[in-house]
Amino acid sequence: MSIRMNRSLLSVSLALVLGVGGCVRKPPPMTDTERPLTHDEEIAYLEEQGAEFDAEIERSGVVLADPVVQEYVDGIARRLRPEGVADDVFRIRVVRSPSLFGFALPHGSIYLSVGLLYAVRSEAELSQVMGHEMAHVVQRHSLAALRDRRAKGVAVQLTDMATLGIAGGVAQVSYLLSVTSYSRAAEAEADELGLRAVVGAGYDATAAVGFYETLRASALAEVNETGGAFATHPTLSARSENLEELLRAGEIESGRDARVGTAEQAAIHGRIAGEYLRLLYVYRLYERLSEETTALLERDGEDSTLLCARGDAWRGMAEDPEAVALERASRRAVAPTDEMIAEVRAKKDEFVASAVADYERCRELDRADPRAWRGIGMVAWSSGDADQARPALQQYLELEPWADDRRYIQSILAADGEGEQP
């Protein structure tokens, strides 16, 4: 996702918040005691804002266009749909973000990130997220928030969807399972109703509740555990404990087959792995990319694609210490400091050496892999070695003549300076 695209998403959300987008009917302000909102106006306001947001997301190009993944999540939604709810109420979209989030719009659109689909350890865990969000829609929690906070409730909701969800990096993605304007009671109700739907669909309740452990184990858990901007939410530990207590008390059935959906979820995980790693690089989450690729290499053995991806991570860490410092600070829920940047910058030579080693090994495994040649060339160029950079980059263009960055690489090859950015 480009920076321009991120700004576009934020702009449309602000337009919706300010009531300047299309036919959205803005409710009267809280100070207007002469004209309270009617029920129909509340519903229309929520649904029209949601439709505007959906339209902008579609135009922005961030929706993952993969029919296999789409059918997979649609199938789960069909199994979870509560009785009495029309077939066309829920519309599931997977968005290209490495962030770990899922959220619902008041009119039934549910957004899941690539990062979420990659992180869940079972189909039961993913179903718990989806069941939770479907419960928010069915119970009209957004309507309750609107009545409580009027326009502010929806404004916070839609703005956060852009800044914390789709358009955000690690620092902005502690959205987790919900929209920030929901109350603690609404979150607890959605958790319980979601789990009941999951069990009703045939999934194991214990496996579903395991999703909160998945979140706790993630790099984003600290923010939700410590409160911060999400102080109105129960912590991950509290949410997990509440559901486990219902299981112990026998109020929700447990003990279903934990293998339900295992093969299907594993296939989807493998299918989106490449996109997830690509998104980590696009979002400049280099340290996370190095960790993920290292784990996959240790599990699966040497692979040229993974080696080149890890080489990209090392190179990013060498060339962009500010991004690495921001990523580390975000994991700790603190602000980045000059000391953090200096700490990363001090390891530049180490990162460069690791990048070169991975690129060269990638080239040994597959000399026709253009990414290895590009990586070697870019490391050499950044190090001021134009003589080594040019032949490697030329080979890259020969192997990838229609590369997206062809003009950029050609500008490097045409530059007179050594190691100077064109």
C-alpha positions as CSV (number, residue, x, y, z in Angstrom):
1,M,0.0,0.0,0.0
2,S,1.4,3.4,-1.0
3,I,1.7,6.4,1.2
4,R,-0.7,8.2,-1.2
5,M,-3.2,5.4,-0.7
6,N,-2.9,5.7,3.1
7,R,-3.6,9.4,2.9
8,S,-6.6,8.8,0.7
9,L,-8.1,6.4,3.2
10,L,-7.6,8.9,6.0
11,S,-9.0,11.7,3.9
12,V,-12.3,9.9,3.1
13,S,-12.7,9.0,6.8
14,L,-12.3,12.6,7.9
15,A,-14.8,13.6,5.2
16,L,-17.3,11.2,6.6
17,V,-16.6,12.4,10.1
18,L,-17.2,16.0,9.1
19,G,-20.3,15.1,7.2
20,V,-19.2,16.4,3.9
21,G,-19.3,13.2,1.9
22,G,-22.2,12.5,-0.4
23,C,-25.7,12.0,0.9
24,V,-24.8,11.1,4.5
25,R,-27.2,12.8,6.8
26,K,-25.4,14.2,9.8
27,P,-27.3,14.0,13.1
28,P,-27.9,17.2,15.0
29,P,-25.1,18.1,17.5
30,M,-25.4,17.2,21.2
31,T,-26.2,20.8,22.0
32,D,-29.4,20.7,19.9
33,T,-31.8,19.6,22.5
34,E,-34.8,20.7,20.4
35,R,-34.5,17.9,17.9
36,P,-33.4,14.5,19.2
37,L,-32.5,11.8,16.6
38,T,-35.2,9.5,15.5
39,H,-34.5,5.7,15.3
40,D,-34.7,5.8,11.5
41,E,-32.2,8.7,11.3
42,E,-29.8,6.8,13.5
43,I,-30.0,3.7,11.3
44,A,-29.7,5.7,8.1
45,Y,-26.7,7.6,9.4
46,L,-24.8,4.5,10.4
47,E,-25.6,2.6,7.2
48,E,-24.8,5.5,4.9
49,Q,-21.5,6.2,6.5
50,G,-20.6,2.5,6.3
51,A,-21.5,2.4,2.6
52,E,-19.3,5.4,2.0
53,F,-16.4,3.8,3.7
54,D,-16.9,0.5,1.8
55,A,-16.9,2.4,-1.5
56,E,-13.6,4.2,-0.7
57,I,-12.0,0.9,0.4
58,E,-12.9,-0.7,-2.9
59,R,-11.6,2.3,-4.9
60,S,-8.3,2.3,-2.9
61,G,-7.3,-1.1,-4.1
62,V,-6.4,-2.5,-0.7
63,V,-8.9,-5.4,-0.8
64,L,-7.2,-8.7,-1.5
65,A,-8.4,-10.0,-4.8
66,D,-8.0,-13.7,-4.2
67,P,-11.1,-15.8,-4.9
68,V,-9.8,-18.8,-2.9
69,V,-9.3,-16.7,0.2
70,Q,-12.6,-14.9,-0.3
71,E,-14.5,-18.2,-0.6
72,Y,-12.8,-19.5,2.5
73,V,-13.9,-16.5,4.7
74,D,-17.3,-16.4,3.1
75,G,-17.8,-20.1,4.0
76,I,-16.9,-19.4,7.7
77,A,-19.3,-16.5,7.7
78,R,-22.1,-18.7,6.4
79,R,-21.6,-21.2,9.1
80,L,-21.5,-18.5,11.8
81,R,-24.5,-16.5,10.6
82,P,-27.2,-16.3,13.3
83,E,-30.5,-17.8,12.6
84,G,-33.0,-15.2,11.4
85,V,-30.3,-12.9,9.9
86,A,-30.6,-12.5,6.1
87,D,-27.9,-14.2,3.9
88,D,-26.7,-10.8,2.4
89,V,-26.2,-8.9,5.7
90,F,-22.6,-9.8,6.2
91,R,-20.0,-8.9,3.6
92,I,-16.5,-10.1,4.3
93,R,-13.4,-8.3,2.9
94,V,-9.7,-9.2,3.4
95,V,-7.5,-6.2,3.2
96,R,-3.8,-6.1,2.4
97,S,-2.3,-5.1,5.7
98,P,0.2,-6.9,7.9
99,S,-1.5,-5.6,10.9
100,L,-3.5,-8.0,13.1
101,F,-7.1,-6.8,13.2
102,G,-10.7,-7.5,12.5
103,F,-13.6,-5.0,12.7
104,A,-17.2,-4.6,11.6
105,L,-19.1,-1.7,10.2
106,P,-22.6,-1.1,11.5
107,H,-24.3,-2.2,8.3
108,G,-22.6,-5.6,8.2
109,S,-19.3,-5.2,6.4
110,I,-16.5,-7.1,8.2
111,Y,-12.9,-6.4,7.5
112,L,-10.1,-8.9,8.2
113,S,-6.4,-8.2,7.6
114,V,-3.9,-10.5,5.9
115,G,-2.0,-10.2,9.1
116,L,-4.9,-11.7,11.0
117,L,-5.3,-14.6,8.6
118,Y,-1.6,-15.3,8.9
119,A,-1.5,-15.1,12.7
120,V,-4.3,-17.4,13.7
121,R,-3.3,-20.9,14.6
122,S,-6.6,-22.5,13.7
123,E,-9.9,-22.0,11.9
124,A,-11.6,-21.9,15.3
125,E,-9.5,-18.8,16.2
126,L,-10.4,-17.0,13.0
127,S,-14.1,-18.0,13.6
128,Q,-14.0,-16.4,17.1
129,V,-12.8,-13.1,15.5
130,M,-15.6,-13.3,12.9
131,G,-18.2,-14.4,15.4
132,H,-17.3,-11.5,17.7
133,E,-17.6,-8.9,14.9
134,M,-20.9,-10.4,13.6
135,A,-22.3,-10.1,17.2
136,H,-21.4,-6.4,17.2
137,V,-23.5,-6.0,14.0
138,V,-26.4,-8.1,15.1
139,Q,-26.6,-6.5,18.6
140,R,-26.4,-3.0,17.0
141,H,-23.6,-2.0,19.3
142,S,-22.7,0.9,17.0
143,L,-26.3,2.2,17.4
144,A,-25.9,2.1,21.2
145,A,-22.6,4.0,20.9
146,L,-24.2,6.6,18.7
147,R,-27.1,7.2,21.1
148,D,-24.6,7.5,23.9
149,R,-22.1,9.8,22.1
150,R,-24.0,11.0,19.1
151,A,-21.8,11.8,16.1
152,K,-18.6,11.4,18.2
153,G,-19.1,7.7,18.5
154,V,-19.2,7.1,14.8
155,A,-16.5,9.7,14.1
156,V,-14.0,7.9,16.3
157,Q,-15.0,4.6,14.9
158,L,-14.5,5.5,11.2
159,T,-11.4,7.6,11.8
160,D,-9.8,4.7,13.7
161,M,-10.6,2.3,10.9
162,A,-8.4,4.3,8.7
163,T,-5.6,5.4,11.0
164,L,-5.5,2.3,13.2
165,G,-6.5,-0.4,10.9
166,I,-6.1,-0.3,7.2
167,A,-3.7,2.7,6.8
168,G,-1.6,2.0,9.9
169,G,1.7,0.2,10.6
170,V,2.7,-1.5,13.9
171,A,2.3,1.7,15.9
172,Q,-1.4,2.0,14.9
173,V,-2.8,-1.5,14.8
174,S,-3.8,-2.3,18.3
175,Y,-7.4,-2.3,17.0
176,L,-7.5,-6.1,17.7
177,L,-11.1,-7.4,17.8
178,S,-13.1,-4.3,18.0
179,V,-13.9,-0.7,17.3
180,T,-12.7,1.6,20.0
181,S,-16.0,3.2,20.8
182,Y,-17.6,0.0,22.0
183,S,-18.1,-0.3,25.8
184,R,-16.7,-3.0,27.9
185,A,-20.1,-4.5,28.3
186,A,-20.5,-4.6,24.5
187,E,-17.1,-6.2,24.0
188,A,-18.0,-8.9,26.6
189,E,-21.3,-9.6,25.0
190,A,-19.7,-9.9,21.6
191,D,-17.1,-12.2,23.0
192,E,-19.7,-14.5,24.5
193,L,-22.1,-14.5,21.6
194,G,-19.3,-15.0,19.2
195,L,-18.1,-18.0,21.1
196,R,-21.6,-19.5,21.1
197,A,-21.8,-19.1,17.4
198,V,-18.4,-20.7,17.0
199,V,-19.5,-23.7,19.0
200,G,-22.8,-23.9,17.1
201,A,-20.8,-24.1,13.9
202,G,-19.0,-27.1,15.1
203,Y,-15.7,-25.6,16.3
204,D,-13.9,-26.4,19.5
205,A,-14.5,-23.7,22.1
206,T,-11.1,-24.1,23.8
207,A,-9.4,-23.8,20.5
208,A,-11.4,-20.6,19.7
209,V,-10.5,-19.0,23.0
210,G,-6.9,-19.7,22.1
211,F,-7.0,-16.6,19.9
212,Y,-6.5,-14.4,22.9
213,E,-3.3,-16.3,23.6
214,T,-2.3,-15.7,20.0
215,L,-2.8,-12.0,20.5
216,R,-0.9,-12.0,23.8
217,A,2.0,-13.7,22.0
218,S,2.1,-11.2,19.3
219,A,4.2,-8.0,19.3
220,L,1.1,-6.0,19.7
221,A,-0.3,-7.4,22.9
222,E,1.4,-4.9,25.3
223,V,-0.8,-2.1,24.1
224,N,-4.0,-3.9,24.8
225,E,-2.8,-5.4,28.1
226,T,-1.7,-2.0,29.5
227,G,-4.7,0.0,28.3
228,G,-3.4,3.2,26.8
229,A,-5.7,4.5,24.0
230,F,-7.9,1.4,24.5
231,A,-8.5,1.8,28.2
232,T,-12.3,1.2,27.6
233,H,-11.5,-2.4,26.4
234,P,-11.1,-5.3,28.7
235,T,-7.6,-6.6,28.6
236,L,-6.8,-9.7,26.6
237,S,-6.3,-11.7,29.8
238,A,-9.7,-10.6,31.1
239,R,-11.4,-11.5,27.9
240,S,-9.9,-14.9,27.8
241,E,-10.6,-15.6,31.5
242,N,-14.3,-14.5,31.1
243,L,-14.8,-17.0,28.3
244,E,-12.9,-19.8,30.1
245,E,-15.1,-19.3,33.1
246,L,-18.2,-19.8,31.0
247,L,-16.7,-23.0,29.7
248,R,-15.8,-24.3,33.2
249,A,-19.3,-23.5,34.4
250,G,-20.8,-25.5,31.5
251,E,-22.7,-22.4,30.2
252,I,-21.0,-22.9,26.8
253,E,-20.4,-26.4,25.4
254,S,-16.7,-27.4,24.9
255,G,-15.0,-30.5,23.7
256,R,-15.9,-30.3,20.0
257,D,-13.4,-31.7,17.4
258,A,-10.4,-29.3,17.4
259,R,-9.4,-30.6,14.0
260,V,-12.4,-28.9,12.2
261,G,-11.0,-26.7,9.5
262,T,-7.4,-27.6,10.1
263,A,-6.5,-28.6,6.6
264,E,-8.3,-25.7,5.1
265,Q,-6.7,-23.1,7.4
266,A,-3.3,-24.5,6.8
267,A,-3.8,-24.2,3.0
268,I,-4.9,-20.5,3.4
269,H,-2.0,-19.8,5.7
270,G,0.4,-21.1,3.0
271,R,-1.4,-19.2,0.3
272,I,-1.1,-15.8,1.9
273,A,2.4,-16.2,3.4
274,G,4.1,-14.5,0.5
275,E,1.7,-11.6,0.5
276,Y,2.2,-11.2,4.3
277,L,6.0,-11.1,4.0
278,R,5.7,-8.6,1.1
279,L,3.5,-6.4,3.2
280,L,5.9,-6.4,6.1
281,Y,8.5,-5.0,3.7
282,V,6.2,-2.4,2.2
283,Y,5.3,-1.2,5.7
284,R,9.0,-1.1,6.7
285,L,8.6,-3.7,9.4
286,Y,12.0,-5.0,8.8
287,E,12.7,-6.6,12.1
288,R,9.4,-8.5,12.0
289,L,10.2,-9.6,8.5
290,S,13.6,-10.9,9.6
291,E,12.0,-12.9,12.4
292,E,9.2,-14.4,10.3
293,T,11.6,-15.5,7.5
294,T,14.1,-16.9,10.0
295,A,11.3,-18.9,11.6
296,L,10.2,-20.2,8.2
297,L,13.7,-21.1,7.1
298,E,14.3,-23.0,10.4
299,R,11.1,-24.9,9.9
300,D,11.2,-25.6,6.2
301,G,14.8,-25.4,5.3
302,E,16.6,-23.3,2.7
303,D,14.5,-21.5,0.2
304,S,15.6,-18.9,-2.3
305,T,12.4,-16.8,-1.8
306,L,12.7,-16.7,1.9
307,L,16.4,-16.0,1.8
308,C,15.9,-13.0,-0.5
309,A,13.1,-11.8,1.7
310,R,15.3,-11.9,4.7
311,G,18.0,-10.2,2.8
312,D,15.6,-7.4,2.1
313,A,14.9,-7.2,5.8
314,W,18.6,-6.9,6.7
315,R,19.1,-4.3,4.0
316,G,16.1,-2.3,5.3
317,M,17.5,-2.4,8.8
318,A,20.9,-1.1,7.6
319,E,19.5,1.7,5.4
320,D,16.5,2.8,7.6
321,P,17.4,2.8,11.3
322,E,14.6,5.3,12.0
323,A,12.0,2.7,10.8
324,V,13.5,0.0,12.9
325,A,13.6,2.2,16.0
326,L,9.9,3.1,15.4
327,E,9.0,-0.6,15.1
328,R,10.8,-1.5,18.3
329,A,9.2,1.4,20.2
330,S,5.8,0.4,18.9
331,R,6.2,-3.1,20.3
332,R,7.0,-1.6,23.7
333,A,4.2,1.0,23.4
334,V,6.7,3.8,23.9
335,A,7.9,6.7,21.8
336,P,11.1,6.1,19.7
337,T,14.2,7.9,21.0
338,D,17.5,9.1,19.5
339,E,19.2,6.4,21.6
340,M,17.1,3.7,19.9
341,I,18.1,5.0,16.5
342,A,21.7,5.1,17.4
343,E,21.6,1.5,18.7
344,V,20.3,0.4,15.3
345,R,22.7,2.5,13.3
346,A,25.6,1.0,15.3
347,K,24.8,-2.4,13.8
348,K,24.7,-1.3,10.2
349,D,27.8,-3.2,9.1
350,E,26.4,-6.4,10.7
351,F,23.1,-5.9,8.9
352,V,24.8,-5.3,5.6
353,A,26.9,-8.5,6.0
354,S,23.8,-10.5,6.8
355,A,22.0,-9.1,3.8
356,V,24.9,-9.9,1.4
357,A,25.1,-13.5,2.8
358,D,21.4,-14.1,2.3
359,Y,21.4,-12.6,-1.2
360,E,24.5,-14.6,-2.3
361,R,23.0,-17.9,-0.9
362,C,19.8,-17.1,-2.7
363,R,21.7,-16.7,-5.9
364,E,23.6,-19.9,-5.4
365,L,20.3,-21.8,-5.0
366,D,18.7,-20.1,-8.1
367,R,20.8,-17.9,-10.3
368,A,17.7,-17.0,-12.3
369,D,16.1,-15.4,-9.3
370,P,16.0,-11.6,-10.1
371,R,15.6,-10.7,-6.4
372,A,19.0,-11.9,-5.5
373,W,20.7,-9.8,-8.2
374,R,18.7,-6.8,-7.2
375,G,19.5,-7.2,-3.6
376,I,23.3,-7.6,-4.3
377,G,23.2,-4.6,-6.6
378,M,21.3,-2.3,-4.1
379,V,23.6,-3.2,-1.2
380,A,26.6,-2.4,-3.4
381,W,25.1,0.8,-4.6
382,S,24.3,2.0,-1.0
383,S,27.8,1.1,0.0
384,G,29.3,3.3,-2.7
385,D,30.5,0.4,-4.9
386,A,29.0,1.3,-8.3
387,D,31.3,-1.1,-10.2
388,Q,29.8,-4.0,-8.4
389,A,26.3,-2.6,-8.3
390,R,25.8,-1.9,-12.0
391,P,26.4,-5.4,-13.4
392,A,24.1,-7.0,-10.7
393,L,21.3,-4.5,-11.4
394,Q,21.7,-5.0,-15.2
395,Q,21.3,-8.7,-14.7
396,Y,18.2,-8.0,-12.5
397,L,16.6,-6.1,-15.4
398,E,17.5,-8.8,-17.9
399,L,15.7,-11.4,-15.7
400,E,12.8,-9.0,-14.8
401,P,12.4,-6.8,-17.9
402,W,9.0,-5.5,-16.8
403,A,9.9,-4.9,-13.1
404,D,7.8,-2.3,-11.4
405,D,10.9,-0.4,-10.3
406,R,12.6,-0.6,-13.8
407,R,12.8,3.2,-14.2
408,Y,14.3,3.6,-10.7
409,I,16.9,1.0,-11.5
410,Q,17.7,2.5,-14.9
411,S,18.2,5.9,-13.2
412,I,20.8,4.3,-10.9
413,L,22.6,2.7,-13.9
414,A,22.6,6.1,-15.6
415,A,23.9,8.0,-12.5
416,D,27.4,9.4,-12.6
417,G,28.0,9.4,-8.9
418,E,28.8,6.3,-6.9
419,G,26.3,5.4,-4.3
420,E,24.4,8.6,-4.7
421,Q,20.6,8.3,-4.8
422,P,19.3,9.4,-8.2
